[in-house]
Amino acid sequence: MGGKREKPKDIVLKLRQIEVLHGQGMPVADAVRQVGITQQSYYRWRRQYGGMSRSQLKRLKELE
């Protein structure tokens, strides 16, 4: 049974939260766990959406 799918804007928000927590000195594994995702999802999302802003997501969605 699969989990729920995150929307791209939610993914970017979670990636930013993890960046903030990691910047405050928390290990990535703990930050990922606190946000509520797996490390595998984090690294996959970071590869796909890393560095994107909301305006870039809007443009990506329009192009699709």
N, C-alpha and C positions, 0 to 999 in steps of 0.2 A: 504494500500500500504506500503510495507516494505522499509526500507532504504538499503543502500549498506552494504555489508558484508566486514568487515575488515579482512585483512590477519594477521596471527599470529605475523609476524615480526612488522607490524604496531601497533598491540595491545601492544606489549612489549614496543615499542617506546613511545606510548602515556602514558602507565603506568609510565615509567621513567620520562617523562615530568611532570606528576602530582606529583610524589615524589619530584622532584626538587622544583616545585612551593610551595608545602606544606612545604618543608624544609626551604623555604625563609620566612615563616610566613603567607602564604595565606591559608585561610580555604579550606578544601577539596572541598566543594560545589562550590566555586569560581574557583578553579583550574580545576575542571572537566568541568565547563562551558566554561572556556577559551580554553581548548583543543578541545572542540566541541563534547562531548559525554554526555550521561545522567549519573546520579549517579548510577542508577540500572546497567547499562552496566559496569561502573567502578568497582563496587563491585563484579559483576559476573566474569569479566575478572581477577580481582585481585585474586579471589579464584582459578581460573583455571590456570592462567599464572604467578601469583605472584612469584617473585624471579628467574624467568628463564632468562638465557642469550641467545644470538643468537645461540651459539653452542648447547645448550640444546634443542632449538626449532628445529634445524636441525636434531638432533638425534630423537626427537619425531616424526617428519615428516617421517623419514626413517622407524621407527618402524610401523607407520600406513600403 
